[in-house]
Amino acid sequence: MTRRERADRQTGLVFLAPALLMLGCVTIYPALSVFWLSLQYRIPIFGIARFAGLDHYAFLVRDPRFLNATRVTLVFTVISVALELGLGLAAALLLRRQSAARQAALSLLLLPWALPSVVTAKLFEWLFHPTAGLVNFLLRGHRINWLGDPHWGLAGVILADVWRTMPFVALLCYARLLSIPPELYEAAQVDGAGSLGGFRRITLPLLRPVLLIALLFRTLDALRAFDIMFVLTGGGPANTTESLTVYAYRSLFQTLQLGLGSAIGVVVFALVMLVAWGYLAVLRREGSRS
């Protein structure tokens, strides 16, 4: 490293110092505080405050409620993200083929993404109403208690989340589709490739990096999902929609078990970081291949 490069690096660090300091104040310090709190018995209403070590983590390993919340979180993440990717890709392909009223279609597609999660949850709470809801009306008299039946509660939450976040994937894919040169498809047609062959050999490979990025962001969001399921079902019925974040909230703010709730939060953080690390490794490998 030359003297000029060393000076430039030092100057860059000086300019980055305020942002790094702020980042440390709002992320690193709270994260360490939560981890330290997870190592304690802390129940303020009873005046309990003593060191617990890894007792909370040992309890979670054998806690049926924690295992159920983990299962709900994983099922919700896998199904919702898979549906969002499939429907988002299909919507992007339809948008690219559409010539008339494309701007209106884009505006309608953006509407669910623009709504706050709480508004979306309240909207679907009305749609899923067992007697006056639009969904049961369209089912021609089939009275399904979408949010009150343990067999349908998680499905209702997944449908609401897919409707809200599918436009994110669709817009990412649509933007990438617009950048694909039409000459590639023309050359494929000259070589005898049909529409399916062009999709498999041109569209999907070029969309792969964007799909991986969308998969990363949506997976991380789904693992941390809280608002839509808390407003729709509150974790019920019979804990069938209680995710790890809802369990952490109940432990922290309803039963005031601050140590246990913090331990669940640390587990969620570790799970998110593990998934992010895996996806970033895949993205790095894709980048090296290209």
C-alpha positions in Angstrom: 0.0 0.0 0.0 1.4 3.4 -1.0 1.5 6.4 1.2 -1.3 8.0 -0.9 -3.5 5.0 -0.6 -2.9 4.8 3.2 -3.9 8.5 3.5 -7.0 8.0 1.4 -8.0 5.0 3.6 -7.5 7.0 6.8 -9.6 9.9 5.3 -12.4 7.4 4.5 -12.4 6.0 8.0 -12.7 9.6 9.4 -15.8 10.2 7.2 -17.2 6.8 8.2 -16.6 7.2 11.9 -19.9 9.1 12.7 -22.0 6.5 10.9 -20.1 3.6 12.5 -20.5 5.2 15.9 -24.3 5.7 15.4 -24.6 2.1 14.1 -22.8 0.9 17.2 -25.2 2.9 19.4 -28.4 1.7 17.8 -27.5 -1.9 17.0 -24.4 -3.4 18.7 -25.0 -2.0 22.2 -28.7 -3.0 22.3 -27.8 -6.5 21.0 -25.2 -7.0 23.7 -27.7 -5.7 26.3 -30.4 -8.2 25.2 -27.8 -11.0 25.3 -26.8 -10.0 28.8 -30.4 -9.8 29.9 -31.0 -13.3 28.5 -28.5 -14.6 31.0 -30.5 -13.3 34.0 -33.7 -14.1 35.8 -35.5 -10.7 35.6 -39.2 -10.4 36.5 -39.7 -6.8 37.7 -43.3 -7.3 39.0 -42.0 -9.8 41.6 -38.7 -8.0 42.2 -36.7 -10.9 40.9 -33.2 -10.1 39.4 -30.4 -12.6 39.6 -27.9 -14.2 37.3 -29.2 -17.3 35.5 -26.4 -18.3 33.1 -27.7 -20.5 30.3 -30.7 -21.7 32.2 -33.2 -20.0 29.8 -31.6 -21.6 26.8 -31.6 -25.0 28.4 -35.3 -24.4 29.2 -36.1 -23.5 25.6 -34.5 -26.7 24.3 -37.1 -28.8 26.1 -40.0 -26.3 26.0 -42.9 -27.6 23.9 -44.2 -24.1 23.3 -40.9 -22.9 22.0 -40.6 -26.0 19.7 -44.1 -25.3 18.4 -43.3 -21.6 17.8 -40.2 -22.7 15.9 -42.2 -25.1 13.8 -44.8 -22.4 13.1 -42.1 -19.9 12.1 -40.4 -22.3 9.7 -43.7 -23.5 8.1 -44.8 -19.9 7.7 -41.5 -18.8 6.2 -41.2 -21.7 3.7 -44.7 -21.6 2.4 -45.1 -17.8 2.2 -41.7 -17.2 0.6 -42.3 -20.0 -2.0 -45.7 -18.6 -2.9 -44.4 -15.1 -3.1 -41.6 -16.1 -5.4 -43.8 -18.1 -7.7 -46.7 -15.6 -7.9 -44.2 -12.6 -8.1 -42.4 -14.2 -11.0 -45.7 -14.9 -12.8 -47.0 -11.4 -12.2 -43.7 -9.9 -13.6 -44.0 -12.1 -16.7 -47.6 -11.0 -17.3 -46.6 -7.3 -16.8 -43.9 -7.6 -19.4 -46.4 -9.1 -21.9 -49.0 -6.4 -21.2 -49.0 -3.4 -23.6 -52.1 -1.5 -22.6 -52.7 0.0 -19.1 -49.3 -1.1 -17.8 -49.0 1.9 -15.5 -52.4 1.2 -14.0 -51.4 -2.4 -13.5 -48.2 -1.4 -11.8 -50.1 1.0 -9.5 -52.5 -1.7 -8.5 -49.6 -4.0 -7.9 -47.9 -1.5 -5.6 -51.0 -0.9 -3.5 -50.7 -4.0 -1.2 -47.0 -3.3 -0.7 -47.7 0.4 0.1 -50.3 -0.5 2.9 -48.9 -0.8 6.4 -49.0 -4.3 7.8 -51.6 -3.5 10.4 -53.9 -2.1 7.8 -53.5 -5.3 5.7 -54.2 -7.4 8.8 -57.4 -5.5 9.6 -58.4 -5.8 5.9 -58.1 -9.5 6.0 -59.7 -9.7 9.4 -62.8 -8.4 7.6 -62.4 -10.6 4.5 -62.0 -13.7 6.7 -65.0 -12.9 8.9 -66.9 -16.2 9.3 -70.4 -14.7 8.7 -69.9 -11.4 6.9 -66.6 -11.9 5.2 -66.1 -11.7 1.4 -64.1 -14.9 1.3 -66.8 -17.1 2.7 -69.4 -15.3 0.5 -67.3 -16.3 -2.6 -67.2 -19.8 -1.3 -71.0 -20.0 -1.7 -72.0 -20.6 1.9 -69.0 -22.6 3.1 -68.7 -21.2 6.7 -65.0 -21.5 7.3 -63.7 -19.8 10.5 -60.4 -18.8 8.9 -58.9 -17.1 12.0 -60.6 -19.1 14.7 -60.1 -22.7 13.5 -56.8 -24.2 14.4 -56.7 -26.0 11.1 -57.1 -22.7 9.1 -55.5 -20.0 11.2 -52.0 -20.3 9.8 -53.3 -20.6 6.2 -55.2 -17.3 6.7 -52.1 -15.6 8.0 -50.0 -16.9 5.1 -52.5 -15.7 2.5 -52.5 -12.2 4.1 -48.7 -12.1 4.1 -48.4 -13.3 0.5 -50.9 -10.7 -0.7 -49.0 -7.9 1.0 -45.4 -8.9 0.0 -45.8 -10.6 -3.4 -45.5 -7.2 -5.2 -42.0 -6.7 -3.8 -40.8 -9.8 -5.6 -42.8 -9.0 -8.7 -41.3 -5.5 -9.1 -37.8 -6.8 -8.6 -38.3 -9.4 -11.3 -40.1 -7.0 -13.6 -37.3 -4.5 -13.4 -34.8 -7.2 -14.3 -37.0 -8.5 -17.2 -37.0 -5.0 -18.7 -33.2 -5.1 -18.9 -33.0 -8.3 -20.9 -32.2 -7.5 -24.5 -35.0 -8.7 -26.9 -32.2 -9.8 -29.3 -31.5 -12.8 -27.0 -35.1 -14.1 -27.5 -34.9 -13.4 -31.3 -31.7 -15.4 -31.5 -33.2 -18.2 -29.6 -36.2 -18.4 -31.9 -33.9 -18.5 -34.9 -32.1 -21.5 -33.3 -35.5 -23.2 -32.9 -36.2 -22.6 -29.2 -39.8 -22.0 -28.3 -41.3 -19.9 -25.5 -40.6 -22.6 -22.9 -37.0 -23.0 -24.1 -36.4 -19.2 -24.0 -37.8 -19.1 -20.5 -35.6 -21.9 -19.3 -32.4 -21.0 -21.1 -32.6 -17.2 -21.0 -35.1 -15.8 -18.6 -34.5 -17.9 -15.6 -30.7 -17.8 -15.7 -30.7 -14.0 -16.0 -33.3 -13.7 -13.2 -31.5 -16.0 -10.9 -29.4 -13.3 -9.1 -32.5 -11.2 -8.6 -34.5 -14.1 -7.3 -31.8 -15.0 -4.8 -31.8 -11.4 -3.5 -35.6 -11.4 -3.2 -35.4 -14.8 -1.5 -32.9 -13.5 1.0 -34.9 -10.4 1.9 -38.2 -12.2 2.1 -36.8 -15.1 4.1 -35.3 -12.7 6.7 -38.6 -10.7 6.9 -40.7 -13.9 7.2 -38.5 -15.2 10.0 -39.0 -12.0 11.9 -42.7 -11.6 11.0 -44.8 -10.3 13.9 -47.3 -7.6 13.2 -49.6 -9.3 10.7 -50.0 -12.5 12.8 -50.3 -10.6 16.0 -53.1 -8.4 14.7 -54.9 -11.2 12.9 -54.8 -14.0 15.5 -52.6 -12.9 18.4 -50.8 -16.2 18.1 -54.0 -18.3 18.4 -56.1 -20.3 18.1 -54.4 -22.8 20.4 -51.0 -21.3 19.6 -51.2 -22.6 16.0 -50.0 -19.2 14.7 -47.7 -18.3 17.5 -44.3 -17.6 16.0 -41.0 -17.1 17.8 -41.5 -13.3 17.7 -45.0 -13.5 19.1 -43.7 -15.9 21.8 -40.9 -13.4 22.6 -43.4 -10.5 22.8 -45.7 -12.4 25.2 -42.8 -13.4 27.4 -41.4 -9.9 27.5 -44.5 -7.7 27.7 -47.4 -9.9 28.9 -45.8 -12.1 31.5 -42.8 -9.8 32.1 -40.2 -12.6 32.0 -37.6 -10.3 30.6 -34.8 -12.9 30.7 -36.8 -15.6 28.9 -38.1 -13.2 26.3 -34.6 -11.9 25.6 -33.4 -15.4 25.2 -36.0 -16.1 22.5 -35.0 -12.8 20.8 -31.4 -14.0 20.8 -32.4 -17.2 19.2 -34.4 -15.4 16.5 -31.3 -13.1 15.9 -29.0 -16.2 15.6 -31.5 -17.9 13.2 -31.7 -14.8 11.0 -27.9 -14.3 10.9 -27.4 -18.0 10.1 -29.9 -17.8 7.2 -28.3 -14.5 6.0 -24.9 -16.0 6.1 -26.0 -19.0 4.0 -27.7 -16.8 1.4 -24.7 -14.5 1.2 -22.4 -17.4 0.6 -24.6 -18.6 -2.3 -24.7 -15.0 -3.7 -20.9 -14.8 -3.4 -20.5 -18.1 -5.3 -22.9 -16.9 -8.0 -20.9 -13.7 -8.4 -17.6 -15.6 -8.7 -19.1 -17.8 -11.4 -20.3 -14.8 -13.4 
